[in-house]
Amino acid sequence: MFHLVAAIAWRQHGAFTFEQALAAGASSSWLGRAAEAGTIERRRLGVYAIAGTPRTVAQQLMVEVLGGGRGALATGDSALALWCPELDAPRQPVVAVARRGGRRTSRTCRLTRSSDLHLANPGVLDGVPVVGVARALLDASIGRDHDPIVARINACQRHLPMSFGALVDVLHTHAQRGRPGIATFRRALGAMSREVPDSEFERLVLRDLASVDVESPVLHHVVRPPGERAIELDMAWPSVRLDVELDGRDHMARMKTARRDRERDRILTRMGWGVVRFVWDDYLDRAVSLVDEIVDTVRARTSTISVV
């Protein structure tokens, strides 16, 4: 009998439910004896795990989803961590359960009670039942300001073929009055730029620039020097030929990349472009002055071109 139950558990990070064990042919008395013998461990009401299996983040989430009742799904930051490798799993799993018939309370996970799980576009990632990525972003909006939601959306866009239209569709299909997170999600979509930033560093600088009186930059602008490879710029003001490069710590640690960047900067300078380069630590240490420096440079080059 053990091998039948284990076959189910191995597909679910070592966890299984009382109902699944019965469907495999086990009895409640067998489960009781196996638990007493230490072969299996009871993790939640009606949820067990094979003894000795690693207590990973994935197993913890699986246990909470299985314990959520029929149709329960990982959602919010728990689902986003499965969808997007750039995002971390939360300390406490987030699970969506049916408003009627699902688990009512939990001290070990955050429950989102839902009457619209049929709109969740569910699937399975790494063995865990999850909501679709757009629904996960909506549920992650509950209790948050819009800015961290924009960050999560941009991270997902960098890794997934997710259109802006899919996000708008989720907004419209879930937009009943009083739905938790809907107002934050709407503000997040309104605050998004047309281009997807290549990094969180870019997103933060772009956000800060939007709050000051300066022309908006163009992301991923391409310059084609004669006889050279095309050069893609992080943030550009083509009208004044200004390039602002935002380099992460890992970027600057690679000597080969640094040499390549110096060469591209020399090419741009010969073409009349101004190049300003910042690293992530610059933003951590002096975000306000960094943005002020960018604004002052844009204005200075604008004045110079106007005079000429």
N, C-alpha and C positions, 0 to 999 in steps of 0.2 A: 504493500500500500504506500509505503514511504516514497518509492520512486515515482509513483503517479502524482502525488502531491508536489514532490520536488520538481517534476517536469513543468508544472504550472508556475511554481515560484521562481525558477531560473529565468523565466521570461519577464519577471516582474521584480527584478533586483532582490530576489530572495523572499519576497512577501506573497501572501495569498490570503483569501478570505475564507471564512467558515463555509459560505455557500459554495465557493469553488471546490473546496475539499469534499463536501458532500456530493457535488456533481461528479467528482472523480471516483466516487465509490467509498470514501471514508465515512466513518460514523462519528457522532459526537463523543462516544466513549473512546474511540481510537485516538481522537484529538486530545482528550483528557490524559490518556496514558502517555502519549508522545510528549506532551508538555511536562508531565511529571518526570519522565525519563530524561528530559533535557534535550530531546531531539528537535523540538520546535519551541519557539518562544512566543508568548502572547504579547503583542505590541499595542493593540487597541481593542476595544470591544469588537469582537468578530473578525479581527485581523491578526494574523500570525506571521512569523518569519522562520526560515530554517536556521537553526542554531549554528552559530559560528560564521554566518555570512557578514561581511563588512557593513558597519553602520555608516554608510555613505550618505551624502546629501541627497543623492538620487533615491536611495532606499527610504530615507525619511519622508521624502515627498510622495513616493509610491504608497507608503503605509497610510499617509494622510488622505490621499485620493481614494484608496480602497475603503478607508474608514468613513468617507464622506457620504456613502450611500450610492444607490444606483444612479448612474449618469454623472457622477462627480468628475470634475476636470481640474487640472492645475491651471492657474490663471495668474494675472498680474505679473509681478516680478519673477515668480517661480516659472511661469511659462516662457517669459521673455529670455530667461537664462538658458532655456533649452533651445529656443529659436535662434538666439544670437550669441555667438561666442564672445562678443565684446562686453556682454553684460553679466554681472555676478548674481548668483542665487541669493535670495534674502536669508537672514538667519532663521526666520520663521516661515515655513511654507505657506503659500496662499492657494486656497482651493475654493472653486465655485461649486456650490451644491444647489440642488433643486429647492425652491422655496417650500414646497410641500413634499414631505417624505424623506428629505435629506437630513444629514446630521445637524443638530440644532446648535450645539455649543462645542467649544474646544479650547483647552488651555495650551495645546501644543501646536496649533496652526491658526492662521487667520482665515475665517470662513467668509465668503461672499455669497449670500443667499440670493438666488436669482430665479425669476419667473420666465426668463427668456434664454435659457440654455440652448433652445432649438435654433437660436441665431448665432451660436458661438463658433460655427464652422470647425467642429472638433476634429482632432486627428491624434496620432500617437507619435511621440518623439522619444527616442531612447527607451522605449517600452512604457512610457508614461502617457496616459490620456491627457491631452491638453486642448485648450481653446485655440482658435486661430490667432495669428500674430496681431491682427488689427484689434480683435476683441481683447487680447491680453493687454494691449496698450491702453485701451479704454478703461479696463479694470484697474490698471496701474495708476490711473489718474485720480482714483478715489482718495481724498484727503491730502492731495498735493497741490502745489502751485503748478502753473503750466510750464515753466522753464525746464524742470527735470523731465517732463514728458516730451518736450521737443528733443532733448538730448537722447532719450530712448528711441524716439522715432527715427532720428538721424542715424543712430547706431544700427538699427534694423535695416534701414535703407542701404547702408553700406555693405550689408551681407546678404540681403534677400531681394528677390525680384518683386518688390512691393510698390505698387503705384499709389500716388496721392489720391486717386479716385477711390481706391479700396478703403482708405481711411475715411474719406467723406461718406462713403456708403455706410460704413459702420456707425458714423455719427448720426446719419439720418434714420437708420433702422432701429437705433436704440434711444432715440431722442424723446422719449415720453417725459412728461413733466415730473420733475423731482428725482430723476434717475441719478444715483450717486456717480460722480466723476464726469458727467456729461458736459457741464459748464467749463470745467478745466480742460477737457479734451477739445472742446470747441475753440477755446482761447489758444491752445497749443497749435492747432491747425492754422489759425489766423496769424500766428507769429512766425510760422515757418517761411524760410526763404525759398525761392524757386529752385535754386541749386542745392544739392546735398553737400554739406561740408565734408572734406576728406577726413576730418578728425574732430574730436571734442575741442581741441585747442582752437581750430578755425571757427567752430560754432560759437564759442564763448566770445571771441573777438568780434565776430559778425554781430552777435547780439548787442555787445557794448557799443559798437559803432552806430547801431540803429537808434540809439538813444541820444545821439548828438547831431548837431547840424552840419552834416558833411555828405557829399555825394556817396551813394552806396557803391561798394566795390563789385567787380565782376569776378565770380569764382571760376577757376579753371580756364582762364583766358589763355589762348594759344598764340605765341609769337613764332613766326617762321623766318629766321635769319637766312639770308642768301648763302647757299652752299653749306648750311649746317642743319642738324636735326631740329625739328620743331621743339619749342620749349613751352611747357605748361606752367603757368604761374598760379600760386596759391590764391592770392587776392590782388587784383589789378585795377588800376584806374587808367584805362587806355587813353583817355582824353589828355591826361597829363604825363603819360608814360611813367607811371609809378608801379613798382612791384613790391608787395609786402610778402615775405616768406615766413612761415610759422613752422619751425622745426621742433619735433618732439625730442625727448632725451635719447631715445634709441636711435633716432635718425642721425644725430650729431655724433654718436659713439662709433659709427661706421666710417673709418678713414676713407674708404673708397668713395662713399657718398659725399663726404666733405670735399674731396678733391673735385668731384664732378660738379658740385654746387659752385665752387669758386670759379670754375671754367665757364659755367652758364652765366654767372654774374658778370664776368668780364665781357662776354658776348653782348649781353643786354646793355651794359654801360656804353660799349662802342656804338650801339644803336640809339643812344640817347635816353635810355631808360634809367630811372633812379631805382636802386634796389635797397630795401631795408629788410634786415633779417632779425628775427627774434627766436628765442628758444623757450620751451615750456616754463623753465624756471623764471624767466623774465616776467611771465604772467603771474606766477605764484607770488613773486616778490613785490611786483609793482603794477598791478593790472591797470589802475587808473592812469598812471603816467605813461604806460605803454600805449594806451589808446590815445592819450593826448598827443604823444609823439607822432603817431600815425596821422591824426587830424592836422597837426601843424605842418607836417610834410606835404600832405595833399594841398593845403591852402597855399603854402609857399610855392609849390610848383605851378598851381593855378595862377597865382599872381605873376610869376615869371613869364609864363606863356602869354598871359593877357598883355603884359608890357611889350613883349616881342611882337 
